[in-house]
């Protein structure tokens, strides 16, 4: 289970639109100086694999593959905007350490 803040839901609905054709795929990939990075991709219904997990986010949906899901269990997806820019970001209790720039983490 992942949590999604109202700000993230609002932005997802804005980006993905009113139809159920598009969704946000979230994955964990190897990389960065700490070992793992979050990956955010726009996807369609045709991109959903049988073993993927789908999470509703208002009228939008988030899909996570089974390999990435354990790293995201209990995490909260938020959308933030400040002087440095706007972005989706996770508050993830599974993160043991992150790099200095905050773009990668170890679990």
Secondary structure, DSSP 8 states (H G I E B T S, - for coil): --EE-HHHHHHHHHHH-SSSSEEEEEEEEEETTTEEEEEEEEEEGGG--TT-EEEEETTEEEEE-HHHHHHHTT-EEEEEEETTEEEEEEE-TT--EE-TTSS-EE-
